Structures are given as structure tokens and as C-alpha cells.
Amino acid sequence: MSKHSRITKLQQLIAQNRSLHMRAAADLLNVSEMTIRRDIRDHPALFDTLGGHIIAPETPAPYDLGRAADLNKASKKAACLHCLPLIKAGDTIFIDCGTTLVNLVDMLCDDLPITVICYAMNVADRAIRKLNIKLVLIGGEYHPKTASFSLLKDDKAFDNLAINTAFLSAAGFDKTLGATCSSFHEASQKRSAMQRAQKTVLVIDNSKFGKSSAAHFANATDFDHIFSQLGALAP
């Protein structure tokens, strides 16, 4: 297959699937993954990459937890490290959904007795592996896209909670627009947790700065601390 034919076929595959893993593209076109990478590099107007997937530059990739977890992974871990001094034995903490704060759960000492409140399956899955964590999972309607739950109408689950520190994540953070996320049900959960918490902490990597999504959940000044991989930022 000529390079021109390969590029044309790759365009067709991306148009059909919206995104395609690099390895899958190489297999379908019967070439090496290195060849596919060169083709993408040589045609930046036609192709872009995201977490090992090929996408069209003008086409937003669908959110995928597994793929999102690989993006800026080191930066997410570095941001979470700054949170550890805020967590003490006996605390009740809220841990938000997404792929940033699961790293915080992994970093908690196995012998630290705390209560973790969450509404996301991936966070709960990590928390139950820590023997001294008491887990409270906020249930309701399940949303597969983000592996999270939203409260049913008139559900007062948060009313009975006393949270020492709420750790929040965001899809975007802007000094003017504040902290935003893509799902309105998540924004509601975040606000409820913040209202019940003594301290609120936003944890984001630098790729989120200057970006915004549709659902606003807090202003910059609503947080007691804002941590990125570089350390603390002024709220």
C-alpha cells in the first residue's frame, strides 16, 4: 500500500471510529506502529494524538476513564503529594471523581484510619484496598461515562455528613470562570461536598489552567488550597 493510500485509509478509519488506537491502526494497515507515528507527524493538519489514540484535530475525543488516566499521570501524582500533610488519623475526607484523585487514595498509608466519602467507582475500588479506610459510597443513578453516581431527587445523603477536608478535581480552572467540569450532576455533588466540609482543596495538573467546561461548581476563592504539580497556588 502506498503512503498516499495509507493516509487516505487512515482518514477513513478515523472518520468511522472518531478515535483509533495507534496499535490497532498499524494492524489494520499492516505496517509498523513507527510508520503510523511518522504518517501522523508528517500530516498534522489531518491527525492528532491523545493518550495513544489517533483523532482528527477538529474532533474532540470522547471522554474515557482509562485513556484519561494516562494523560499527565506524573503531574497528577505530583499534585496529590501536596495533599498528604492535610490528612490526619481519624479524619473524614471527601474524594472527588475523575482520574486525578485516585492517585491520592493510592498514596494513603495502609495503617491510616480515616473515613473516605466518594461517589465514583474508580475511587471506591482503590479505597477498599486499604484495610483501615472506612468507605462511604454516595449512591443514586450510575453514569458509566465517568463511573460516578448522581443523587436521586430529594436525596439528602450529604446532610448527614461532617467532612474535615474535601478534595476536588476539575476539568478546567480559570481565575475568572472558576472551577468547572463537564457534567452537571458532578457539579452538584462537588458543591454538596464543599458545603459540608471544613476545608476545601482543589487538585489539578497544569493542563487544566485556562480551560473551562460547561458546568461551573466553584469560584477560585471558594477553595482553602489549590494544588498543582508545582505546589500551592493562591486561591
C-alpha positions in Angstrom: 0.0 0.0 0.0 1.4 3.4 -1.0 1.8 6.2 1.6 -1.0 8.2 -0.1 -3.3 5.2 0.0 -2.4 4.6 3.7 -3.1 8.2 4.6 -6.5 8.1 2.8 -7.4 4.8 4.6 -6.4 6.1 8.0 -8.6 9.2 7.4 -11.5 6.9 6.7 -10.9 4.8 9.8 -10.8 7.9 12.0 -13.9 9.3 10.4 -15.7 6.0 11.1 -14.5 5.4 14.6 -13.8 9.0 15.9 -10.6 7.7 17.5 -8.4 4.7 16.9 -5.5 3.3 19.0 -2.1 3.5 17.3 -1.5 -0.2 17.6 -4.9 -1.0 16.0 -4.2 1.3 13.1 -0.9 -0.4 12.5 -2.5 -3.8 12.5 -5.3 -2.7 10.2 -2.9 -1.1 7.7 -0.4 -3.9 8.0 2.5 -1.6 8.9 4.6 -0.9 12.0 3.5 1.4 14.7 6.5 3.5 13.9 5.2 4.0 10.4 1.9 5.2 11.7 3.6 7.6 14.0 5.6 9.0 11.1 2.5 9.4 9.0 0.8 11.3 11.8 3.8 13.5 12.4 4.0 14.3 8.6 0.3 15.3 8.4 -0.5 17.5 11.5 -3.5 19.0 9.7 -5.1 15.6 9.3 -4.3 13.8 12.5 -3.7 14.4 16.2 -3.0 12.0 19.1 -4.4 11.7 22.6 -3.2 9.1 25.0 -2.0 6.7 22.4 -5.1 7.2 20.2 -5.3 8.9 16.8 -8.0 11.6 16.4 -8.9 14.2 13.9 -7.7 17.6 15.1 -11.2 19.2 14.9 -12.9 16.2 16.6 -13.0 16.2 20.4 -12.2 12.7 21.7 -14.9 11.1 23.8 -14.0 11.0 27.5 -12.7 7.7 28.5 -11.5 7.0 32.1 -8.8 4.6 31.1 -7.4 6.9 28.5 -7.7 10.0 30.7 -5.8 8.2 33.5 -2.8 8.0 31.2 -2.8 11.7 30.5 -0.4 13.8 32.6 -0.1 10.9 35.0 3.1 12.1 36.7 1.7 15.7 37.1 -1.5 14.3 38.7 0.6 12.3 41.2 2.8 15.2 42.0 -0.2 17.4 42.7 -1.7 14.8 45.0 1.5 14.6 47.0 0.9 18.1 48.3 -2.4 17.0 49.8 -1.0 14.3 52.2 0.0 16.7 55.0 -3.6 17.8 55.3 -4.9 14.3 56.1 -4.7 13.1 59.7 -5.8 9.9 61.5 -9.5 10.0 62.3 -10.4 12.4 59.6 -13.4 12.2 57.3 -12.4 13.2 53.8 -14.3 13.6 50.5 -12.5 12.4 47.3 -13.9 13.6 44.0 -14.4 11.6 40.8 -12.1 11.5 37.8 -8.5 10.3 37.3 -6.5 12.7 39.4 -7.5 11.9 43.0 -7.4 8.2 42.6 -3.6 8.8 43.0 -4.3 10.3 46.4 -6.0 7.2 47.6 -3.1 5.1 46.4 -0.7 7.3 48.4 -2.5 7.0 51.7 -0.7 4.9 54.3 -2.2 1.5 54.7 -2.4 1.9 58.5 -4.0 5.4 58.5 -7.5 5.1 60.0 -9.8 7.5 58.1 -13.2 7.7 56.5 -13.4 8.3 52.8 -16.6 9.6 51.2 -16.9 9.3 47.4 -19.3 8.9 44.6 -17.1 7.3 41.9 -16.5 3.6 41.3 -12.8 4.0 40.5 -12.2 5.9 43.7 -14.2 3.3 45.7 -12.2 0.5 44.1 -8.9 1.9 45.3 -10.2 2.8 48.8 -11.5 -0.7 49.6 -7.9 -2.0 49.2 -6.8 0.0 52.3 -7.8 -2.0 55.4 -8.1 1.0 57.7 -10.3 3.1 55.5 -14.0 3.2 56.2 -15.7 3.8 52.9 -18.9 5.7 52.4 -20.1 5.5 48.8 -22.8 8.1 47.8 -25.2 6.2 45.5 -28.0 7.0 43.2 -28.1 7.0 39.4 -25.0 5.5 37.8 -23.2 7.3 34.9 -20.9 4.9 33.0 -19.1 7.6 31.2 -17.4 8.8 34.3 -18.1 5.8 36.5 -19.9 8.1 39.0 -23.2 8.4 40.7 -25.7 11.3 41.0 -28.2 11.6 43.8 -31.8 10.9 43.1 -34.3 13.7 43.5 -34.7 14.9 47.1 -31.9 12.6 48.3 -30.3 14.2 51.4 -27.2 11.9 51.6 -24.8 14.8 52.2 -27.0 16.3 55.0 -25.8 13.6 57.4 -22.1 14.0 56.7 -19.4 16.0 58.5 -16.3 16.3 56.3 -13.0 17.6 57.6 -11.5 18.1 54.1 -13.0 17.8 50.6 -10.5 17.2 47.8 -11.9 18.3 44.5 -10.9 17.9 40.9 -11.8 19.9 37.8 -11.8 19.6 34.0 -10.9 23.3 33.8 -9.8 26.2 36.0 -9.8 29.8 35.2 -9.3 32.8 37.6 -12.5 34.4 36.2 -14.7 31.4 35.4 -13.5 29.4 38.4 -13.5 25.6 38.6 -15.6 23.7 36.0 -16.5 20.2 35.0 -18.3 18.6 32.0 -21.2 17.0 33.9 -23.9 19.0 35.8 -24.6 16.1 38.1 -20.9 16.1 39.1 -21.0 19.8 39.7 -23.9 19.3 42.1 -22.0 16.5 44.0 -18.9 18.7 44.3 -20.9 21.7 45.6 -22.7 19.5 48.2 -19.4 18.1 49.5 -17.9 21.6 49.7 -20.8 22.9 51.8 -20.3 20.1 54.3 -16.5 20.4 54.6 -14.4 22.4 57.0 -11.7 22.8 54.3 -11.8 22.5 50.5 -8.9 21.7 48.3 -8.7 21.8 44.5 -6.2 19.4 43.0 -5.4 19.8 39.3 -2.5 19.4 36.9 -1.3 22.4 34.9 -3.0 21.3 31.7 -6.3 22.4 33.3 -5.3 26.0 33.7 -7.0 28.5 31.4 -9.6 25.9 30.3 -13.3 25.7 31.1 -16.2 23.2 30.7 -19.9 23.8 30.8 -20.7 23.1 34.5 -19.4 25.7 37.0 -19.1 24.5 40.6 -16.9 26.9 42.5 -15.1 30.2 42.3 -11.3 30.3 42.8 -11.8 32.0 46.2 -14.1 29.2 47.4 -11.1 26.9 48.0 -8.8 27.0 51.0 -6.0 25.4 49.0 -5.3 24.9 45.3 -2.5 22.4 44.4 -0.9 21.6 41.1 2.2 19.6 40.5 4.2 22.8 41.2 2.8 23.2 44.7 0.3 25.6 46.2 -1.4 28.4 44.3 -3.0 31.5 45.8 -6.8 30.9 45.6 
